[in-house]
């Protein structure tokens, strides 16, 4: 065991050392910088050293390092954050061998770890990175009552540990017909779903109590499934509940209140019907992609839900989500642009895929805005990021220039 831990630490150390050695001193000049930490900076400059942002300000007002590599762009934003995806577990081929986002042998499997299924060389990871996504919250997807765990990782690195921010971020669950058992398997109704979920949380409570009360050497036998749910009960791991219908979101809020657990609503197509309840419960929302296809459980989805969440003062982020067709994911930049076209204020739309997403995921101390001391994750554009003809010209992660082809 000790040797395995030492080996893991050694490999992680090599990975971090490699990233440090490759990080360059960069000077980024831009006509406009959306820092998401303060006002927009016109004719701005960003200085990057050792993978971190060292200076931010107006051109001509900062002392720039000699010999630094200089990059230029029309616009610069923080690295984009995809608040909910299955990229890295679901592959671009859409074939059984590259689909690890859902295991269907049981209705509830919270012990399934995202990092054990993540493929860092998956082409979809490269694709979303080239379009400005520098950090994503990925893992097990919808389709089961509890499908497994999620993680937060940077979109660069050849080993799963490279760029890892949270190996366990949340536990993914789903309420509604999308998580009914196939071929008459349980659960087959909404009431059965809630009964099963409540029963399992009660079992986890009993397991937790036994652990706390056990004398040394007399702890209960380890149960990975219940251990994962203990993290939900003690507040260390939020329960990410995919729910589109109002009635399913109401059930999610009842479960959260009954067990005193932290939840995040995912999808939330009919959130506009219960804004007051969501706000009163202080539950953040990872909203469905703006352009999600409006059928089935999303038949009442709206292009203006993001605007209504903002007006109600509910914390939310946008996501790429999960699609059943190739390429399996959407692009959050375009989803935010569409939300802006339907009434969401421009900088709020940008915040929904940068700083607001970072806050919901608990990673805002490192990413989500352009501020001194934060990770140097930057996206350079040829024009307005929300303009369809604009291209992402360059992407920087941890001070490394990781994409230079315009997309």
SULFENBEL-V498983 format. One record per backbone hydrogen bond with DSSP energy under -1.0 kcal/mol. NH is the residue of the N-H (numbers start at 1). CO is the residue of the C=O. E is the energy in kcal/mol with one decimal. If there is no record, write none. Layout:
[[NH;CO;E] [NH;CO;E]]
//
This chain:
[[5;1;-2.3] [6;2;-2.6] [7;3;-2.3] [8;4;-2.4] [9;5;-2.6] [10;6;-2.5] [11;7;-2.7] [12;8;-2.5] [13;9;-2.4] [14;10;-2.5] [15;11;-2.3] [16;12;-2.5] [17;13;-2.6] [18;14;-2.7] [19;15;-2.2] [20;16;-2.3] [21;17;-2.5] [22;18;-1.9] [23;19;-1.2] [24;399;-1.5] [26;48;-2.2] [27;69;-2.8] [28;46;-3.0] [29;71;-3.1] [30;44;-2.3] [31;73;-1.4] [32;74;-1.1] [33;41;-2.3] [34;76;-2.5] [41;33;-2.4] [43;31;-2.5] [44;30;-1.6] [45;57;-2.7] [46;28;-2.1] [47;55;-2.5] [48;26;-2.9] [49;52;-2.2] [52;49;-2.2] [53;374;-2.5] [54;47;-2.9] [55;47;-1.4] [57;45;-2.1] [59;43;-3.1] [61;58;-1.9] [68;65;-1.1] [69;25;-1.9] [71;27;-2.9] [73;29;-1.9] [74;381;-2.0] [75;381;-1.3] [76;32;-1.9] [77;379;-2.0] [79;377;-2.0] [80;132;-2.4] [81;353;-3.3] [82;135;-2.3] [83;318;-1.1] [85;137;-2.0] [88;90;-1.1] [89;86;-2.0] [90;86;-2.6] [91;98;-2.5] [98;95;-2.2] [99;96;-1.3] [100;89;-2.5] [109;146;-2.3] [112;109;-1.6] [117;114;-1.6] [118;114;-1.1] [119;88;-2.5] [122;119;-1.7] [125;122;-1.1] [126;122;-1.1] [127;123;-2.3] [128;124;-2.5] [129;125;-1.9] [130;126;-2.1] [132;129;-2.0] [133;128;-2.4] [134;80;-2.0] [135;80;-1.7] [136;153;-2.6] [137;82;-2.7] [138;151;-2.1] [140;149;-2.1] [141;101;-2.3] [146;107;-2.3] [147;172;-1.5] [148;172;-1.0] [149;112;-2.8] [150;170;-2.4] [151;138;-3.3] [152;166;-2.3] [153;136;-2.2] [154;163;-2.2] [155;134;-2.0] [162;159;-1.7] [164;161;-1.9] [165;152;-2.5] [166;152;-2.4] [169;150;-2.7] [171;238;-2.0] [172;148;-3.0] [173;240;-3.2] [174;145;-1.7] [175;242;-2.5] [179;176;-2.1] [180;177;-1.8] [181;187;-3.4] [185;182;-1.3] [193;189;-1.8] [194;190;-2.2] [195;191;-2.2] [196;192;-2.6] [197;193;-2.5] [198;194;-2.8] [199;195;-2.4] [200;196;-2.1] [201;197;-2.1] [202;198;-2.3] [203;199;-2.2] [204;200;-2.0] [205;201;-2.0] [206;202;-2.2] [207;203;-2.4] [208;204;-2.5] [209;205;-2.4] [210;206;-2.2] [211;207;-2.1] [212;208;-2.2] [213;209;-2.1] [214;210;-1.7] [218;215;-2.6] [227;223;-2.8] [228;224;-1.9] [229;225;-1.4] [230;226;-2.0] [231;227;-1.3] [233;229;-2.2] [234;230;-2.7] [237;231;-2.2] [239;262;-2.5] [240;171;-2.6] [241;264;-2.4] [242;173;-2.9] [243;266;-2.5] [249;245;-2.0] [250;246;-2.4] [251;247;-1.6] [252;248;-2.0] [253;249;-2.2] [254;250;-2.0] [255;251;-2.4] [256;252;-2.2] [257;253;-2.1] [258;254;-2.7] [259;255;-2.2] [260;256;-1.1] [261;256;-1.4] [264;239;-2.0] [265;284;-2.2] [266;241;-2.8] [267;286;-2.5] [268;243;-2.2] [268;266;-1.5] [270;244;-2.0] [271;268;-1.7] [273;270;-1.9] [274;271;-2.0] [278;274;-2.1] [279;275;-2.5] [280;276;-2.6] [281;277;-1.8] [282;279;-1.0] [283;278;-1.7] [285;315;-2.2] [286;265;-3.3] [287;317;-2.0] [288;267;-2.2] [292;289;-2.1] [295;293;-1.5] [298;295;-2.1] [299;296;-1.7] [301;298;-2.0] [308;304;-1.9] [309;305;-2.5] [310;306;-2.3] [311;307;-2.5] [312;308;-1.8] [313;310;-1.2] [314;309;-2.4] [317;285;-1.9] [318;352;-1.7] [321;84;-2.3] [323;328;-1.7] [328;325;-2.7] [335;331;-1.7] [336;332;-2.6] [337;333;-1.9] [338;334;-2.0] [339;335;-1.8] [340;336;-2.2] [341;337;-1.8] [342;338;-1.1] [343;340;-1.4] [344;339;-2.2] [349;345;-2.6] [350;346;-2.1] [351;347;-2.1] [352;348;-1.8] [353;350;-1.2] [354;351;-1.5] [356;351;-2.0] [357;351;-1.1] [358;354;-2.2] [359;355;-2.2] [360;356;-2.0] [361;357;-2.0] [363;358;-2.7] [366;363;-1.6] [367;363;-2.1] [370;35;-2.9] [373;53;-3.2] [374;371;-2.0] [375;366;-1.9] [376;51;-2.5] [377;375;-2.0] [378;396;-1.8] [379;77;-2.4] [380;394;-2.8] [381;75;-2.7] [382;391;-2.1] [387;384;-1.9] [390;387;-1.6] [393;380;-2.2] [394;380;-1.2] [395;403;-2.0] [396;378;-2.8] [397;400;-2.4] [399;376;-2.2] [400;397;-2.5] [402;395;-2.1] [402;400;-1.0] [403;395;-1.3] [407;392;-2.0]]
//
